Amino acid sequence: MQHLSIRLQTGERGLRGIFVGGPWADLIEMIGLAGADFVVLDGEHGSVWTELPHLLRAARSVALPALVRVLPRRPDMIGQVLDFGAEGVLVPGIRTVEEAENALASSRYAPDGVRGLAFSARSAGYGYRGGPDYLNTANRNVTVLLQVETREAVKSLPDILRLTGLNGIFVGPTDLSLSYGEQSRQTAKVLNIIEQIRQAAEMAGIPWGLFTGTPDNHREWYDRGSWYCATGVPNLLRPALTAWLERGHTR
């Protein structure tokens, strides 16, 4: 399995991810077999926590890089999910440079961060892969994406983009629209703000991507150079369910 962080470091763009909000190991295996580039196990809006270690094993079984979206402003969760074996984290609700720094520091061991060390954890092979080599590899291979979805984050973006250890930013269009008092993520104002974020990231040389609701939306941002886009399982299932049910009544 090639680490997501390495693919981003080498400049690969157009990666495709799927958000999974429930404890569905079979679905994660299907996503990997279908050829997705990564999965996001959603601990902010989903119910993955009860089965998280097993979901990470399912992702590993099909060589699917797995990120976990933790709760906002809970850097203590970051080390825990990494110990479970997550390849990285998606950190929502970032507002300030300090919050961004805390998230980055919590994802790496000293001297690069403050992550607590336990060689007995699954991430270190229960001690079989412990030692200096593990520490260096863990710090190098972890992926930390910070969500830009608040007014405060947009205002702090130039400073956030300069932080060491940032693997990329991920725009959350829905929360971003609410933060600016808009009722849709497709209004001209929201799209203009996303474009400003895109330009700032490109100027800083930082990978960027966003949540996309439809294949056409994904293709649009792919054509504009996104490093990664991701959508949720409901966005995949709703059209298929509707089409199947409607077709069943069509003669």
C-alpha positions in Angstrom: 0.0 0.0 0.0 1.4 3.4 -1.0 0.9 5.9 1.7 -1.4 8.9 0.9 1.2 11.2 2.3 3.9 10.0 -0.1 1.5 10.3 -3.1 0.8 13.9 -2.1 4.5 14.7 -1.6 5.3 13.5 -5.1 2.7 15.8 -6.5 0.0 13.4 -7.5 -3.4 15.0 -8.1 -6.9 13.8 -8.7 -7.1 11.3 -5.8 -10.6 10.0 -5.0 -12.0 9.4 -1.5 -15.2 8.1 0.1 -16.6 9.1 3.5 -18.0 6.2 5.4 -20.2 7.1 8.4 -21.1 3.8 9.9 -19.4 0.6 11.1 -19.6 -1.2 7.7 -16.4 -3.2 7.2 -17.8 -5.0 4.1 -18.5 -1.6 2.5 -15.0 -0.4 3.2 -13.6 -3.5 1.5 -15.8 -2.9 -1.5 -14.6 0.7 -1.7 -11.0 -0.5 -1.8 -11.7 -3.2 -4.4 -13.5 -0.6 -6.5 -10.3 1.4 -6.7 -10.8 4.4 -4.4 -7.6 6.1 -3.4 -8.6 6.6 0.3 -11.4 6.3 2.7 -12.4 8.7 5.5 -14.0 7.1 8.5 -16.3 9.8 9.8 -16.1 10.2 13.6 -17.6 13.7 13.5 -20.9 13.0 11.9 -20.9 9.3 11.8 -21.0 6.3 14.1 -17.6 4.6 13.3 -16.2 4.8 16.8 -17.6 1.5 18.2 -15.9 -0.5 15.4 -13.0 1.7 14.4 -10.1 -0.8 14.9 -12.0 -3.4 12.8 -12.8 -0.8 10.1 -9.1 0.0 9.9 -8.3 -3.7 9.5 -10.8 -3.9 6.7 -9.2 -1.0 4.9 -5.7 -2.5 5.4 -7.0 -5.8 4.0 -7.6 -4.2 0.6 -4.6 -1.7 0.7 -6.9 1.3 1.2 -5.4 4.2 3.0 -7.8 5.2 5.9 -8.1 8.6 7.5 -10.3 9.2 10.5 -12.2 12.4 10.9 -12.0 13.3 14.6 -14.2 15.6 16.5 -13.5 19.4 16.3 -11.0 20.7 18.9 -10.2 17.3 20.3 -6.4 16.9 19.6 -6.4 14.2 22.2 -8.3 11.9 19.8 -5.7 12.2 17.1 -3.0 10.1 18.8 -5.6 7.5 19.8 -6.9 6.9 16.2 -3.3 6.8 15.0 -2.5 4.2 17.6 -5.4 2.2 16.3 -3.7 2.1 12.9 -5.2 5.0 11.0 -2.9 6.4 8.3 -3.9 9.9 9.2 -6.6 12.3 10.3 -9.0 14.8 8.9 -9.4 17.6 11.5 -12.7 19.6 11.2 -13.7 23.0 12.4 -10.2 24.6 12.4 -10.5 28.3 13.3 -7.1 29.5 14.4 -3.4 29.0 13.8 -3.1 27.6 17.3 -5.8 25.0 16.7 -4.0 24.0 13.5 -0.6 23.8 15.4 -2.2 21.6 18.1 -3.6 19.2 15.5 -0.3 18.9 13.7 1.7 18.5 16.9 -0.7 15.8 18.2 -0.1 13.7 15.1 3.7 13.4 15.4 6.2 12.1 17.9 9.0 14.3 19.4 10.9 16.2 18.2 8.3 17.1 15.6 5.3 16.9 17.9 3.8 15.8 21.2 2.1 12.5 20.3 2.3 10.0 23.1 4.3 6.9 22.5 3.3 3.3 23.1 5.1 0.6 21.1 2.5 -1.8 22.3 -0.1 -0.1 20.0 -1.4 -1.6 16.8 0.3 1.2 14.8 3.7 -0.1 16.0 2.8 -3.7 15.4 2.2 -4.4 19.1 5.9 -3.9 19.7 7.2 -5.9 16.7 8.0 -2.7 14.7 9.0 -0.5 17.7 12.1 1.6 17.9 13.7 4.5 16.2 12.8 3.3 12.7 9.2 3.2 13.6 9.3 6.7 15.0 10.9 8.1 11.9 8.5 6.2 9.6 5.4 7.2 11.6 6.3 10.9 11.5 7.0 10.8 7.8 4.0 8.7 6.6 1.2 10.3 8.7 -1.3 12.4 6.7 -2.9 15.4 8.4 -5.5 17.3 6.5 -7.1 20.3 8.1 -10.6 21.3 7.2 -11.1 24.9 6.1 -14.8 25.5 6.7 -15.1 28.6 8.9 -14.6 32.4 8.5 -11.9 32.3 11.0 -10.0 29.6 9.1 -10.2 31.6 5.9 -8.9 34.6 7.7 -6.0 32.6 9.2 -5.3 30.7 6.1 -2.0 32.4 5.0 -0.5 31.5 8.4 -2.0 28.0 8.5 -0.5 27.2 5.0 3.0 28.0 6.3 2.9 25.5 9.2 5.4 22.7 9.1 3.9 19.2 8.8 0.7 20.2 7.0 -0.1 17.6 4.4 -3.0 19.5 2.9 -6.3 21.4 3.5 -9.8 20.1 2.9 -12.6 22.5 2.1 -16.0 21.8 3.7 -18.4 23.7 1.4 -21.5 23.1 3.5 -20.2 24.5 6.8 -18.3 27.2 4.9 -21.6 28.4 3.4 -23.3 28.5 6.8 -20.3 30.4 8.3 -20.8 33.1 5.7 -24.6 33.2 6.1 -25.3 31.4 2.8 -28.0 28.8 2.3 -26.2 26.8 -0.4 -22.7 25.7 -1.1 -23.2 26.6 -4.7 -23.9 30.3 -4.4 -21.5 32.7 -6.2 -20.2 34.0 -2.9 -19.3 30.5 -1.6 -17.7 29.5 -4.9 -15.7 32.7 -4.9 -14.4 32.0 -1.4 -13.5 28.4 -2.4 -11.6 29.8 -5.4 -9.7 32.2 -3.1 -8.8 29.2 -0.9 -7.7 27.2 -3.9 -5.5 30.0 -5.1 -3.9 30.5 -1.7 -3.1 26.8 -1.4 -1.6 26.7 -4.9 0.6 29.7 -4.2 1.8 28.1 -1.0 2.4 24.7 -2.7 0.0 22.9 -0.3 -2.3 20.1 -1.5 -6.0 21.0 -1.5 -9.3 19.4 -2.1 -12.9 19.4 -1.1 -16.1 17.5 -0.5 -18.1 17.0 -3.8 -21.7 16.0 -3.9 -22.0 14.6 -7.5 -19.7 13.1 -10.2 -20.1 16.2 -12.3 -19.0 18.4 -9.3 -16.1 16.1 -8.8 -15.1 16.3 -12.4 -15.3 20.1 -12.4 -12.8 20.3 -9.5 -10.6 17.6 -11.0 -10.3 19.7 -14.1 -9.3 22.6 -11.9 -6.4 20.7 -10.5 -7.7 19.4 -7.2 -5.3 17.1 -5.4 -8.2 15.1 -3.9 -12.0 15.1 -3.7 -14.3 13.0 -1.6 -18.0 12.3 -1.4 -20.2 10.4 1.1 -21.8 7.0 0.8 -25.4 8.6 0.8 -24.4 10.5 -2.3 -23.6 7.2 -4.0 -26.7 5.3 -2.7 -29.4 7.9 -3.2 -29.3 8.0 -7.0 -28.9 4.3 -7.2 -31.8 3.6 -4.9 -34.1 6.1 -6.6 -33.3 4.8 -10.0 -33.8 1.2 -9.0 -37.2 1.9 -7.3 -38.4 4.0 -10.2 -37.3 1.5 -12.8 -39.2 -1.2 -10.9 -42.5 0.7 -11.7 -41.6 1.6 -15.3 -43.0 -0.4 -18.1 
